[in-house]
Amino acid sequence: MKRQKLQLFFSTIMLVAILATSCSKKAISPLGNSLFSVNPSPLELVGNKVPVTINGRFPAKWFDKNTSVVVTPYLKYNGGEALGTSYTFQGEKVAGNGTVVNYETGSTFVMRSEFTYTEAMKKSELYLRFAFSRDGKTIPGFGDLKIADGVVSTASLASAANVSPAVAPDAFQRIIKETYDADIMFLIQQAQLRSSELNSSNLAAWKDLVKEADENTRKNIDVEVAAYASPDGGFKLNEKLAEQREKNTSDYLKKEFKKKAIDTEINAKYTAQDWEGFKKLVEASSLQDKRLILDVLSMYPDPETREREIKNISVIYSDLAETILPKLRRSRLIANVEVIGKTDQELKAAATSDMSGLSVEELLYAANLDGVSKEKVYTYITQKYPNDYRGWNNLGAYHYANGQAAKAAQAFAKASSASSKSPEASMNQALLAMAEGNTAKAEQLLGNAAGASSLGEALGLLYLQKGDYNKAVQSFGDAKTNNAALAQLLTQNYNKAQQTLNAVTKKDATTYYLSAIVAARTNNTSGVVGNLKSAIQNGVSAKAIANDIEFSKFLTNSDIKNMLFK
């Protein structure tokens, strides 16, 4: 009897062990994709990343108390997959650092991931992968679960090639205005011209300059005489003196011009009391108490009161009479010369034959004339003026605009070496960095690009690549480019985006492709059809369109099917 009881006891233990083993190997029931929601769905490219938020739920009495699971979202695409951030969940009896899931009630959870975008992800699917374990050992689970499609990759249409490179400006002026002065000085209370003044080297040089300008067919000249008296001595006396000084000076110049056959008019005027000149000389002087004099000038607008108050400052007045007032008793001779530069026809002729006679400013200007080879002119500038960064930068801009990135990079680097302040070169180097997807380097370079032309477009592209679309819109301003329209499209301002696309001067495949996306997002089927047709005619492949989620709901349209699936 005792032996029978013992056998029954061992049989019970074996049965419990068998049941326990059977339970531990029980298959895990799969989860349905209805338990998961994805935001956004389909996934969407932002900058160069594809972010996603997954909300999920483990049902009540599903999550075994002794089991752990690692859930990994991943994007599956042709040729590969990209893994997102893994999350660990565990049953109530598991010792670990995962998120504990209650067996009786289940639980909700949130997982966030982002994927670095590659073009292959344009046609992809988002899956969840489950890896189960119990007692530290991997156990069988169920297959991967698809929860969303992806990726809306419209933001990838941002292009550095669509930004005009910054061209360093020339300082060419068709007419250059120059002014040359000479003074004839007078003694106190006198208007006679003295031989010492008339025979001065300064006056002789001034007259020679006037004669040269009068004879030069590329120069226009007019002459002014401005005669003055110093503020001391009373207004009536000074007015008479200034008038006589002007007359004597004008008469002298007329005789000299006639003698030298100079054909130019003389415009003359006089100022009775030169208070303005007096103030400037005092401000520039080293007089001990000049502040007192300047205070008098600001306090008393009446000339007689000014003169009286200044004379009352006896300590200063003697210095004024010796150092300041004599310089105001003069006739000022002014030669206004206009130097007329070469015409566009002359510059073009020189730029296409012999450039040796052109200045660097003329060369930089001529490079932009119709019929002139930019590459030839800019190359010549780099050879003749190697330390002028503008030649190197503009040569690089030419190469960049023609798709020669390597040559452009070399030229921009030489521009930066030629000058520490080369904003255009910095901006253009930033474009090259953005073409490679290096937004950090581009942002650093753009910090040195203040004042460069088309800087707003470059900043707009930077913000597009960083996913800050509102700032991109602000930076582009009123630019009529594909990139500007893309920023407006991504901020869902579809009317503005289409207006911008309509205004693009040189429409290309991207222009029509963006217009098709605007039409798709606004349910304009005819717009989708027409613009996709133009996009294909300009080089967009039917495969690229078929793989773009933007057009997924239009693929059953007969016109589009005929275009894409011939």
C-alpha positions in Angstrom: 0.0 0.0 0.0 2.8 2.3 0.9 4.5 1.5 -2.4 1.3 2.3 -4.4 1.1 5.7 -2.7 4.7 6.4 -3.6 4.1 5.6 -7.2 1.0 7.9 -7.3 3.1 10.7 -5.8 5.8 10.4 -8.5 3.2 10.1 -11.2 1.6 13.4 -10.1 5.0 15.2 -10.2 5.7 13.9 -13.7 2.2 15.1 -14.9 2.8 18.6 -13.5 6.3 18.7 -15.1 4.8 17.6 -18.4 2.1 20.2 -18.2 4.6 22.9 -17.3 6.8 22.0 -20.2 3.8 22.0 -22.5 2.8 25.5 -21.3 6.3 26.9 -21.8 6.3 25.8 -25.4 2.9 27.1 -26.1 2.9 29.0 -29.4 2.6 32.8 -29.1 -0.5 34.1 -30.7 0.2 36.8 -33.4 -0.8 40.4 -33.0 -3.0 42.1 -35.7 -1.9 45.3 -37.3 -5.2 46.8 -36.1 -3.5 47.1 -32.7 -1.0 49.7 -34.1 -1.4 53.2 -35.5 1.4 55.1 -37.3 1.9 58.9 -37.5 2.4 60.0 -40.2 0.9 57.3 -42.4 2.3 57.0 -45.0 5.7 58.1 -43.7 7.1 61.4 -44.9 10.6 62.7 -45.4 11.5 65.7 -43.3 14.9 67.2 -44.1 17.0 64.1 -44.6 15.2 62.0 -42.0 12.0 59.9 -42.0 10.5 60.2 -38.5 7.7 58.0 -37.2 5.6 57.6 -34.1 4.0 54.2 -33.5 1.2 53.8 -31.0 0.5 50.2 -30.0 -1.5 48.0 -27.6 -0.8 44.6 -26.0 -4.2 43.0 -25.4 -5.3 41.8 -21.9 -4.1 38.2 -21.0 -1.8 38.1 -24.0 1.6 39.0 -22.5 3.0 36.0 -20.6 4.3 36.9 -17.2 7.6 35.1 -17.8 8.3 36.4 -21.4 10.2 39.4 -22.8 9.9 40.8 -26.4 12.1 43.2 -28.3 10.1 45.1 -30.8 12.1 46.7 -33.7 10.5 48.9 -36.4 12.2 48.8 -39.8 11.7 50.1 -43.3 11.9 47.4 -45.9 12.7 48.4 -49.4 14.1 46.9 -52.6 17.6 45.9 -51.8 17.7 46.3 -48.1 16.2 47.5 -44.9 16.8 50.2 -42.3 16.4 49.5 -38.6 14.7 51.9 -36.2 15.0 52.1 -32.4 14.3 48.9 -30.6 12.0 48.8 -27.5 12.0 46.0 -24.9 8.8 44.9 -23.1 8.6 42.2 -20.4 6.1 40.2 -18.3 5.5 40.9 -14.7 7.8 38.1 -13.4 10.7 39.0 -15.6 13.7 40.7 -13.9 15.0 43.3 -16.3 14.9 46.9 -17.5 12.2 46.6 -20.1 8.8 48.2 -19.9 6.5 45.9 -17.8 3.3 44.8 -19.3 0.4 43.7 -17.0 -1.0 40.3 -17.9 -4.6 40.9 -16.8 -5.1 44.3 -18.4 -2.4 44.5 -21.1 -1.0 48.0 -21.9 -0.6 50.7 -24.5 2.8 51.9 -25.6 4.5 54.5 -27.9 7.6 53.9 -30.0 9.5 56.7 -31.8 12.1 56.2 -34.5 13.6 57.9 -37.4 15.5 56.6 -40.5 18.1 58.3 -42.5 16.6 58.6 -46.0 17.9 57.0 -49.1 16.3 57.2 -52.5 15.4 53.5 -52.3 13.0 54.2 -49.5 10.7 56.0 -51.9 8.9 52.7 -52.4 9.0 51.0 -49.0 7.0 49.5 -46.2 7.2 49.8 -42.4 7.3 46.6 -40.4 7.6 45.5 -36.8 9.9 42.7 -35.9 9.3 40.7 -32.6 12.1 38.8 -30.8 10.7 36.7 -27.9 12.7 35.2 -25.0 12.0 33.3 -21.8 14.4 32.5 -19.1 17.2 34.0 -21.1 16.5 31.8 -24.1 15.1 32.7 -27.5 11.7 31.2 -28.2 9.7 31.0 -31.3 7.3 33.9 -32.0 5.5 35.0 -35.2 6.4 36.7 -38.4 7.1 40.4 -39.0 4.0 42.6 -39.1 3.5 45.3 -41.7 1.9 48.4 -40.3 2.3 51.2 -42.8 3.5 52.3 -46.3 6.2 54.8 -47.0 7.8 57.2 -47.8 6.4 60.5 -49.2 9.7 61.8 -50.4 8.7 65.1 -51.9 11.2 67.1 -49.7 14.0 65.3 -51.5 13.3 67.4 -54.5 15.2 70.3 -52.9 18.3 70.8 -55.0 21.5 72.8 -54.6 21.7 72.9 -58.4 18.5 75.0 -58.4 20.3 77.8 -56.5 22.1 80.5 -58.5 25.7 80.7 -57.3 26.8 84.1 -55.9 28.7 86.2 -58.4 31.1 88.7 -56.9 30.2 92.2 -58.1 32.3 94.6 -60.3 32.8 98.2 -59.4 32.6 99.4 -63.0 31.1 102.8 -63.5 30.2 104.2 -66.9 30.7 107.7 -65.6 33.2 108.4 -62.7 32.9 111.8 -61.0 36.1 113.4 -59.7 36.6 116.7 -58.0 39.9 118.7 -57.8 40.4 121.8 -55.7 42.9 124.7 -55.4 42.8 127.8 -53.2 43.8 131.4 -53.7 44.4 133.0 -50.4 43.8 136.7 -49.5 45.2 139.1 -46.9 42.8 140.4 -44.2 40.3 142.9 -45.6 41.9 142.7 -49.1 40.6 141.3 -52.5 43.7 141.8 -54.6 45.2 138.7 -56.3 48.8 138.3 -55.2 51.6 137.0 -57.5 52.7 134.6 -54.8 49.3 132.9 -55.0 49.0 133.0 -58.7 52.4 131.5 -59.2 51.9 128.6 -56.8 52.6 125.1 -57.9 49.2 123.9 -56.7 47.4 126.5 -58.9 49.6 125.6 -61.9 48.8 121.9 -61.4 45.1 122.6 -61.1 45.1 124.6 -64.4 47.0 121.8 -66.2 44.4 119.3 -65.0 41.5 121.5 -66.3 43.2 121.8 -69.7 43.8 118.0 -69.9 40.2 117.3 -69.0 38.9 119.9 -71.5 40.9 118.3 -74.3 40.1 114.7 -73.4 37.1 113.3 -75.4 36.3 110.9 -72.5 36.0 113.7 -70.0 33.5 116.4 -69.3 34.4 119.4 -67.0 32.8 122.3 -65.4 34.5 124.9 -63.1 33.2 126.6 -60.0 34.6 129.6 -58.0 33.5 130.0 -54.4 34.8 133.1 -52.7 34.7 133.7 -48.9 35.4 136.2 -46.2 36.1 135.2 -42.6 33.3 135.9 -40.0 35.2 138.7 -38.3 34.8 142.4 -39.5 31.0 142.8 -39.9 28.6 141.5 -42.5 28.6 144.5 -44.9 32.3 144.7 -45.1 32.7 140.9 -45.6 30.0 140.8 -48.2 31.8 143.5 -50.3 35.1 141.7 -49.8 33.8 138.3 -50.8 32.0 139.7 -53.8 35.2 141.4 -55.0 37.3 138.3 -54.4 34.9 136.3 -56.5 35.0 138.9 -59.4 38.8 139.2 -59.4 39.2 135.4 -59.3 36.7 134.8 -62.1 38.3 137.5 -64.3 41.7 135.9 -63.8 40.5 132.4 -64.7 38.7 133.7 -67.8 41.9 135.2 -69.1 43.9 132.1 -68.3 41.3 129.8 -69.9 41.3 132.0 -73.0 45.1 131.9 -73.1 45.2 128.1 -72.8 42.2 127.6 -75.2 40.1 126.0 -72.5 36.5 126.0 -73.4 34.5 125.7 -70.2 32.1 127.9 -68.3 32.8 129.3 -64.9 30.1 129.2 -62.3 30.8 131.7 -59.5 29.3 132.5 -56.1 30.5 134.2 -52.9 29.7 133.8 -49.1 30.0 136.9 -47.0 30.8 135.1 -43.7 32.0 131.6 -43.8 30.6 130.3 -40.6 30.4 126.7 -41.8 34.0 126.7 -42.8 34.9 128.3 -39.5 33.1 125.6 -37.5 34.8 122.8 -39.4 38.3 124.3 -38.9 37.6 124.8 -35.1 36.3 121.2 -34.8 39.5 119.9 -36.5 41.8 122.2 -34.5 43.8 121.6 -31.3 42.6 124.9 -29.7 42.6 124.5 -25.9 39.0 125.7 -25.3 37.4 125.0 -28.7 34.3 123.6 -27.0 33.4 127.2 -25.8 33.5 128.4 -29.4 31.4 125.5 -30.7 28.9 126.2 -27.8 28.6 129.8 -28.9 27.9 128.7 -32.5 25.1 126.4 -31.4 23.6 128.9 -29.0 23.5 132.0 -31.2 22.3 131.7 -34.8 22.7 135.5 -35.4 26.1 136.3 -37.0 26.7 139.6 -35.2 25.9 138.0 -31.8 28.2 135.1 -32.6 31.1 137.4 -33.5 30.6 139.5 -30.4 30.5 136.5 -28.1 33.5 134.9 -29.6 35.5 138.1 -29.3 34.6 138.3 -25.7 36.5 135.0 -25.2 39.7 137.0 -25.3 42.0 134.1 -24.3 40.9 132.1 -27.4 40.3 134.9 -29.9 44.0 135.7 -30.4 44.6 132.0 -31.3 41.6 132.2 -33.7 42.9 135.3 -35.4 46.3 133.6 -35.9 45.4 130.0 -36.9 41.8 129.8 -38.1 40.6 133.1 -39.6 43.4 133.5 -42.2 42.4 130.1 -43.8 38.8 131.4 -44.5 40.0 134.4 -46.6 40.1 132.6 -49.9 38.7 131.8 -53.3 38.1 128.1 -53.8 38.6 126.8 -57.3 36.7 123.6 -58.0 37.1 121.4 -61.1 34.2 118.9 -61.5 35.4 116.2 -63.9 33.2 113.4 -65.4 35.3 110.5 -66.7 33.3 108.6 -69.3 34.0 104.9 -69.5 34.1 102.6 -72.4 30.8 101.6 -74.1 29.5 98.1 -74.0 30.5 97.7 -77.6 34.1 98.8 -76.9 34.3 96.5 -73.9 32.8 93.5 -75.8 35.3 94.1 -78.6 38.2 94.1 -76.2 37.0 91.1 -74.3 36.8 89.0 -77.4 40.2 90.1 -78.8 42.8 91.8 -76.6 41.9 92.1 -72.9 45.3 93.6 -71.8 44.0 97.2 -72.0 41.0 96.6 -69.6 41.0 97.2 -65.9 39.8 94.4 -63.5 36.5 96.3 -63.1 36.0 96.5 -66.8 36.8 92.8 -67.2 34.4 91.8 -64.5 31.7 93.9 -66.1 32.4 92.7 -69.7 32.2 89.1 -68.7 28.4 89.5 -68.4 27.9 91.1 -71.8 26.1 89.0 -74.5 28.5 87.2 -76.8 31.4 87.3 -74.3 32.9 84.0 -72.9 32.6 84.2 -69.1 35.1 81.3 -68.8 37.7 83.0 -71.0 37.4 86.4 -69.2 37.4 85.0 -65.7 40.3 82.8 -66.4 42.2 85.8 -67.7 41.4 87.7 -64.5 42.8 84.9 -62.4 46.0 85.1 -64.3 46.5 88.9 -64.4 44.9 89.6 -61.0 45.5 86.4 -59.0 45.0 88.1 -55.6 41.5 89.4 -56.5 39.1 86.8 -55.2 36.4 87.9 -57.5 38.0 86.3 -60.6 38.4 83.0 -58.9 34.9 83.1 -57.4 33.2 84.0 -60.6 35.1 81.4 -62.6 33.9 78.8 -60.0 30.3 80.1 -60.3 30.5 79.6 -64.1 31.7 76.0 -63.5 29.0 75.4 -60.9 26.3 76.6 -63.2 27.5 74.2 -65.8 27.5 71.2 -63.5 31.3 71.0 -63.1 31.4 70.6 -59.3 35.1 69.6 -59.0 36.3 72.6 -61.0 34.0 74.9 -59.1 35.3 73.6 -55.7 38.9 74.3 -56.8 38.1 77.8 -57.9 36.1 78.6 -54.7 38.9 77.4 -52.5 41.4 79.7 -54.3 38.9 82.6 -53.9 38.8 82.0 -50.1 42.6 81.8 -50.0 42.9 85.1 -51.9 40.8 87.0 -49.4 39.7 86.3 -45.9 36.5 88.3 -46.7 35.0 86.6 -49.7 31.3 86.2 -48.9 30.4 85.0 -52.3 32.9 82.2 -52.2 31.7 81.2 -48.7 28.1 81.0 -50.0 29.1 79.0 -53.0 31.2 76.5 -50.9 28.0 76.1 -48.8 26.1 75.1 -51.9 28.6 72.4 -52.6 28.3 71.2 -49.0 24.5 71.1 -49.3 24.8 69.2 -52.6 26.6 66.5 -50.5 24.1 66.7 -47.7 26.5 68.2 -45.2 24.2 70.8 -43.6 26.5 71.4 -40.6 29.4 72.5 -42.8 27.0 74.6 -45.0 25.6 76.4 -42.0 29.1 77.3 -40.8 30.0 78.6 -44.3 26.8 80.6 -44.6 27.7 82.5 -41.4 30.5 84.1 -43.5 28.4 84.9 -46.5 26.6 88.1 -45.4 26.1 90.4 -48.4 26.4 87.7 -51.1 23.9 87.8 -53.9 21.3 85.0 -53.7 22.1 84.4 -50.0 18.4 84.1 -49.3 18.0 81.2 -51.7 21.0 79.4 -50.2 19.5 79.9 -46.7 16.1 78.6 -47.9 17.8 75.5 -49.2 19.6 75.0 -45.9 16.3 75.2 -44.0 14.7 72.8 -46.5 17.4 70.3 -45.9 17.0 70.7 -42.1 13.3 70.2 -42.3 12.4 73.8 -41.1 10.0 74.6 -43.9 8.5 77.8 -42.4 12.0 79.4 -42.2 12.7 78.2 -45.7 9.6 80.1 -47.0 10.8 83.2 -45.2 14.3 83.0 -46.6 13.2 82.5 -50.2 11.0 85.6 -50.0 9.7 86.4 -53.5 12.2 84.1 -55.3 10.5 82.3 -58.3 12.4 79.0 -58.2 11.6 75.3 -57.8 13.0 75.3 -54.3 10.9 78.3 -53.2 7.8 76.6 -54.5 8.8 73.3 -52.8 9.0 75.2 -49.4 5.5 76.6 -50.0 4.2 73.2 -51.0 5.6 71.6 -47.8 3.9 74.2 -45.7 0.7 73.3 -47.6 0.3 76.8 -49.2 -0.6 75.2 -52.5 -2.0 78.3 -54.2 1.2 80.2 -53.6 3.3 77.2 -54.6 1.6 77.0 -58.0 1.9 80.8 -58.5 5.6 80.5 -57.9 5.9 77.5 -60.3 4.0 79.4 -63.0 6.5 82.3 -62.7 9.7 80.1 -63.0 11.6 81.5 -66.0 13.2 78.3 -67.1 10.9 75.5 -66.4 12.4 72.0 -66.2 11.3 68.5 -65.2 11.2 69.4 -61.5 9.0 72.4 -62.2 6.4 70.2 -63.9 6.8 67.4 -61.3 6.1 69.8 -58.4 3.1 71.2 -60.3 1.8 67.6 -60.6 2.2 67.1 -56.8 0.3 70.4 -56.1 -2.5 69.1 -58.4 -2.5 65.7 -56.7 -2.8 67.3 -53.3 -5.7 69.5 -54.4 -7.4 66.6 -56.3 -7.0 68.2 -59.7 -6.8 65.2 -61.9 -6.3 67.1 -65.2 -3.5 69.0 -63.6 -1.8 65.8 -62.5 -2.1 64.3 -66.0 -0.9 67.4 -67.9 2.0 68.2 -65.6 3.2 64.5 -65.4 3.1 64.4 -69.2 5.4 67.5 -69.3 7.6 66.1 -66.6 8.1 62.8 -68.6 8.9 64.8 -71.7 11.6 66.6 -69.8 13.2 63.5 -68.5 11.3 62.1 -65.4 11.0 58.3 -65.6 7.6 56.6 -65.6 9.1 54.3 -62.9 9.8 57.2 -60.6 6.2 58.4 -60.9 4.7 55.0 -60.3 6.8 54.6 -57.1 5.8 58.0 -55.7 3.1 57.8 -53.1 2.0 61.3 -54.0 0.3 59.8 -57.1 -0.8 56.4 -55.8 -4.5 57.2 -55.9 -4.2 58.4 -59.5 -2.5 55.3 -61.0 -5.9 53.8 -62.0 -6.6 56.8 -64.1 -6.6 55.7 -67.8 -4.6 58.6 -69.0 -1.9 58.1 -66.4 -1.9 54.4 -66.9 -1.3 54.9 -70.6 1.6 57.2 -69.8 3.3 55.0 -67.3 2.5 51.5 -68.4 2.8 51.5 -72.1 
